[in-house]
Amino acid sequence: MTSRAKPLYGPALRMKAGELQGLRDLAPDIADCTLPRMIVPPPADRDEGLQAKLFESAEFPDIAGPLAVHWPDRDVLIETTHLMDEFGRDRLGLWLPKMFERARAARVQAVPLAQLRDLLDLGPAGYRSAIDQNARTQFALAISSADLDDHESLARATDMLGSMGLVAERCVVIADFHDADLSVPSVVAPIIGAALDGLRSAAQWQQIIFQGTNFPETNPAQPGSYSLVPRSEWLAWRTAVAFDPETADYLMFGDYAADCAKLAFGGSGGIAIRHYRYATSDSWLVQRGPTSGRDEERMRAVCVAILASGHFAGRGFSSADDYIFRTARGGAGPGNAKDWRAVNTTHHITRVVQDVGTVKGRQFTQRTLAPLSVQTELFQ
């Protein structure tokens, strides 16, 4: 069933197998409140297997298959910034509409997302035919924080949207703070508020999303230990909306899920670090496994530490938390890099949606837990 609820949270995700699996594993009421920004990767950063299949056709990228399996009948913002050079900026009007046509035929409610500078450079013609004029959300525009004060460019972009037959009420705009230092919430909060005021004065957008993250670019935890990283972007957003549900209606919270904002495309041939990035109400608990031993031992140690940390949300919080709990008890896991990324994603999105829901007075269904197996109980 197509969700018509107004979303509460807009995470930016790499289109990796783990993120897709993490979306698939969300509880339905959490998924209903989530509007993902899916960043389609360039050739150098594609997963072997899943993402290679997306580009078997030289004519246009085919995102339909994995999204139809993992995120059907729900809105998803599709960013193709990193495909422009591969498929041709001057041919945008040829390959982009075909990509979205294929996706929608597979029950993927794909919404084109353009960077402000790409829209201004390429013009509206290439994007026009990719829009579903019958959709509730028809287009998304991402504006880097450095460009938020460029009122002239924003006005030009707004005019271009009008030339595409779009009205702002059907468009989402993202204030993307990927390039900003968000480490001090008290400094960031008024900047967020000013961005909201500037964007609202430009047009009556359907939704404005603040998006950014304080997650570091390198793993902050030492082997066999943990690190607590403040979720400063979340703390800043809470201050900016002042727990006012009406303000939160205008300014949706967004981040980069359990990852940094640096899209360091160029291959990832290294060995995956055995760890979890576990979102709490105000921080990430980055729990890292020991350097030696079998994966079963190392990941069980990670999960045992999370359960003992005082930050564990409970087995029933999400399917990811249940997996962590059962891994700690010897009844699941150890998983692989894709599974670990999925667990990070599912728990993180659930944490954010529930916390934003608290600001707006929303409640969510508690998970029904299956009994533990006898073998699992022996580890308690």
C-alpha positions in Angstrom: 0.0 0.0 0.0 1.3 3.4 -0.9 2.1 5.6 2.1 0.4 9.0 2.3 1.7 10.0 5.7 3.9 13.1 5.8 7.5 11.9 6.3 9.4 12.8 9.5 13.0 12.0 8.4 15.1 12.3 5.3 18.4 10.3 5.4 20.9 10.4 2.6 22.0 6.9 1.7 24.6 5.4 -0.6 22.9 2.9 -2.9 24.7 0.0 -1.4 23.3 -3.5 -0.7 23.6 -2.9 3.0 21.6 0.4 3.0 18.9 -1.2 0.8 18.7 -4.2 3.1 18.4 -1.8 6.0 15.5 0.0 4.4 13.8 -3.3 3.6 14.0 -4.4 7.3 12.3 -1.3 8.7 9.0 -1.8 10.5 6.2 -0.6 8.2 5.2 2.4 10.4 8.9 3.5 10.6 9.2 3.2 6.8 6.0 5.2 6.3 7.8 8.2 8.0 11.1 7.9 6.0 11.9 9.7 2.8 15.3 8.4 1.6 17.7 10.4 -0.6 19.4 7.6 -2.6 22.7 8.7 -4.1 23.5 6.5 -7.1 27.2 5.9 -7.2 29.7 6.3 -10.1 31.6 3.3 -11.5 34.5 3.5 -9.0 32.3 3.0 -5.9 29.9 0.3 -7.0 29.3 -2.9 -5.1 30.3 -6.0 -6.9 27.2 -7.9 -7.8 24.3 -5.6 -6.9 25.4 -2.3 -8.3 27.2 -3.8 -11.3 23.8 -5.1 -12.5 22.3 -1.6 -12.4 24.5 -0.6 -15.3 24.6 -3.5 -17.6 22.8 -1.4 -20.2 25.0 1.2 -21.7 21.9 3.2 -22.7 20.7 4.2 -19.2 21.2 3.2 -15.5 18.6 0.7 -14.3 17.8 1.3 -10.7 14.4 -0.5 -10.8 15.4 -4.0 -9.7 16.9 -3.5 -6.3 14.5 -0.6 -5.3 11.5 -2.7 -6.4 12.6 -5.4 -4.0 13.7 -3.3 -1.1 11.6 -0.1 -1.2 8.4 -0.6 -3.4 5.5 1.8 -3.4 7.2 4.4 -1.3 8.7 7.8 -2.3 12.5 7.8 -2.8 14.6 10.8 -4.0 17.0 9.6 -6.6 20.2 11.6 -7.1 22.1 11.1 -10.3 24.8 13.7 -9.8 27.6 11.1 -10.0 26.3 9.5 -13.2 26.4 12.7 -15.3 29.9 12.2 -16.7 29.3 8.5 -17.4 26.0 8.8 -19.3 26.5 12.3 -20.6 25.5 15.7 -19.4 24.6 16.7 -22.9 22.4 13.6 -23.2 20.6 14.0 -19.9 17.2 14.3 -21.6 17.7 10.9 -23.3 18.9 8.6 -20.5 17.3 10.2 -17.3 13.7 9.9 -18.4 14.2 6.2 -19.4 15.7 5.5 -16.0 12.7 6.9 -14.1 10.2 5.3 -16.5 11.7 1.9 -15.9 11.7 2.5 -12.1 8.0 3.6 -12.0 7.0 0.6 -14.1 8.5 -1.6 -11.4 6.4 0.2 -8.6 9.2 2.4 -7.5 8.0 5.9 -6.6 11.2 7.5 -7.8 11.5 11.3 -7.6 14.3 13.1 -9.5 16.7 15.1 -7.3 19.1 17.7 -8.8 21.9 19.7 -7.2 21.2 23.4 -7.5 24.4 23.9 -9.6 23.5 21.1 -12.0 20.0 22.5 -12.6 21.4 25.9 -13.3 24.2 24.6 -15.6 22.1 22.0 -17.5 18.8 23.8 -17.6 15.3 22.3 -17.1 15.0 20.5 -20.4 16.9 17.4 -19.3 14.9 16.9 -16.2 11.4 17.8 -17.5 10.6 14.4 -19.0 11.8 12.6 -15.9 9.0 14.0 -13.7 5.8 12.2 -12.8 3.2 15.0 -13.1 0.7 12.8 -11.1 3.0 12.2 -8.1 2.5 13.9 -4.8 6.2 14.8 -4.7 7.5 15.5 -8.1 11.0 17.0 -7.8 13.8 17.6 -5.2 16.4 20.3 -5.2 19.6 19.9 -3.1 21.4 23.2 -2.1 24.8 23.1 -0.4 25.1 25.2 2.7 27.7 27.4 0.9 25.0 28.3 -1.6 22.1 29.0 0.7 22.8 32.7 0.7 22.9 32.9 -3.1 19.4 34.3 -3.4 19.8 35.1 -7.1 20.7 31.5 -8.0 17.7 30.2 -5.9 15.4 32.6 -7.7 16.7 31.4 -11.1 16.2 27.8 -10.0 12.7 28.5 -8.9 11.9 30.0 -12.3 13.3 26.9 -14.0 11.0 24.7 -11.9 8.1 26.8 -13.1 9.2 26.3 -16.7 9.1 22.6 -16.1 5.4 22.8 -15.1 6.3 22.4 -11.4 4.9 24.3 -8.4 6.9 24.6 -5.2 4.2 22.8 -3.2 5.1 19.6 -5.1 8.9 20.0 -4.6 11.2 19.1 -1.7 14.3 21.3 -1.1 17.3 20.0 0.9 19.6 22.3 2.8 22.6 20.1 2.5 25.3 20.8 5.2 27.6 18.1 4.0 30.4 20.6 3.7 29.9 22.3 7.1 31.4 21.8 10.5 28.5 20.7 12.7 30.5 19.9 15.9 29.0 22.7 18.0 25.2 22.5 18.1 24.7 26.0 19.6 26.6 27.5 16.7 24.8 25.5 14.0 21.2 25.9 15.3 20.8 29.6 14.4 22.3 28.9 11.0 19.7 26.2 10.4 17.0 28.6 11.5 18.2 31.3 9.1 18.3 28.7 6.2 14.8 27.7 7.0 13.6 31.4 6.9 15.5 32.1 3.6 14.1 29.0 1.8 10.5 29.6 3.1 10.7 33.2 1.9 11.7 32.0 -1.6 8.8 29.6 -2.1 6.2 27.5 -0.3 8.0 24.3 -0.6 6.3 21.0 0.1 9.1 20.1 2.5 12.4 21.6 3.6 15.0 19.1 4.8 18.0 20.0 6.9 20.7 17.4 6.1 24.2 17.0 7.6 26.2 14.9 10.0 29.0 15.0 12.6 30.0 11.4 12.0 33.8 11.2 11.4 35.4 10.2 8.1 37.5 7.5 9.9 36.5 5.0 12.5 37.0 6.7 15.9 37.1 3.5 18.0 40.2 1.5 18.8 40.2 -2.3 18.3 38.3 -4.0 21.2 37.0 -0.6 22.4 34.4 2.0 21.8 33.9 5.7 21.1 31.0 8.0 21.7 30.5 10.5 18.9 28.0 13.3 19.5 25.1 13.5 17.0 25.6 17.3 16.8 23.4 17.7 13.8 20.5 16.2 15.7 21.1 18.3 18.7 21.3 21.4 16.5 18.0 20.6 14.8 16.3 20.0 18.1 17.5 23.4 19.2 16.5 25.1 15.9 12.9 23.7 16.1 12.8 24.2 19.9 10.6 21.1 20.2 7.9 23.0 18.4 5.8 20.6 16.3 4.7 23.4 13.9 8.3 24.4 13.2 9.3 20.7 12.8 6.5 20.5 10.1 8.4 23.0 8.0 11.9 21.7 8.6 12.4 18.0 8.4 15.4 16.4 10.0 17.9 14.6 7.8 21.4 13.2 8.1 23.6 10.7 6.4 22.3 7.8 8.5 25.2 5.9 10.2 27.9 7.4 7.9 29.9 10.5 7.2 29.0 13.0 4.5 32.1 12.6 2.5 31.3 10.6 -0.6 34.9 9.5 -1.2 34.3 7.6 -4.5 37.2 5.6 -5.7 36.8 2.0 -4.6 36.7 0.2 -1.2 39.0 -2.7 -1.5 40.0 -2.7 2.2 38.9 -5.3 4.7 35.7 -4.3 6.6 36.2 -3.3 10.2 34.2 -5.5 12.6 32.1 -3.0 14.4 28.6 -1.4 14.8 27.6 2.2 14.7 24.8 2.3 17.2 22.7 5.5 17.4 21.6 6.6 20.8 19.4 9.6 21.7 22.3 12.0 21.3 25.4 10.1 20.2 26.7 7.2 18.1 28.2 4.4 20.2 30.9 3.1 17.8 31.7 -0.4 19.2 34.7 -2.1 17.6 35.6 -5.8 17.8 39.0 -7.2 18.6 41.6 -7.6 15.8 41.9 -11.3 16.1 39.7 -14.3 16.3 36.9 -15.7 14.1 34.1 -13.4 13.0 31.7 -15.2 15.3 33.8 -14.4 18.3 34.6 -10.8 17.3 31.0 -9.8 16.4 29.6 -11.5 19.4 32.1 -9.4 21.5 30.8 -6.3 19.8 27.2 -7.1 20.5 27.8 -8.2 24.1 29.5 -4.8 24.7 26.5 -2.9 23.2 24.1 -4.8 25.5 26.3 -4.0 28.5 26.9 -0.3 27.5 23.7 1.1 29.0 22.8 2.5 25.6 21.0 -0.6 24.2 17.4 0.3 23.2 16.1 -3.2 23.8 15.6 -6.3 21.7 12.1 -5.1 20.6 13.2 -1.7 19.4 13.9 -2.8 15.8 14.8 -5.9 13.8 18.4 -4.7 14.0 18.3 -4.6 17.8 16.9 -8.1 17.9 19.7 -9.3 15.6 22.3 -7.6 17.9 20.7 -9.2 21.0 20.6 -12.7 19.4 24.2 -12.3 18.2 25.3 -11.5 21.7 23.5 -14.6 22.9 25.0 -16.8 20.2 21.7 -17.3 18.3 22.5 -15.1 15.2 25.4 -13.7 13.3 28.1 -13.1 12.7 27.0 -11.7 9.4 29.1 -9.9 6.8 29.9 -6.3 5.8 26.5 -6.0 4.1 24.7 -7.2 7.1 26.6 -4.9 9.5 25.8 -1.9 7.3 22.1 -3.0 7.2 22.0 -3.3 11.0 23.5 0.2 11.4 20.9 1.5 8.9 17.8 -0.1 10.3 18.6 0.8 13.9 19.6 4.4 13.0 16.5 5.2 11.0 14.3 3.6 13.7 16.0 5.7 16.4 15.7 9.0 14.4 12.0 8.4 13.4 11.0 7.5 17.0 12.9 10.6 18.4 11.4 13.0 15.8 8.0 11.4 16.5 8.4 12.3 20.1 8.9 16.0 19.1 5.7 15.8 17.0 3.6 13.7 19.4 3.7 10.5 17.2 3.7 7.0 18.6 4.8 3.8 17.0 3.9 0.1 17.3 6.0 -2.1 19.5 7.5 -5.1 17.9 6.2 -8.6 18.6 9.2 -10.7 19.6 9.6 -14.3 18.7 10.7 -16.6 21.6 14.4 -17.3 21.9 15.5 -20.8 20.9 16.7 -23.2 23.5 20.2 -22.9 22.1 20.1 -19.1 22.4 18.8 -19.2 26.0 21.8 -21.4 26.9 24.1 -18.3 26.3 22.2 -16.0 28.7 
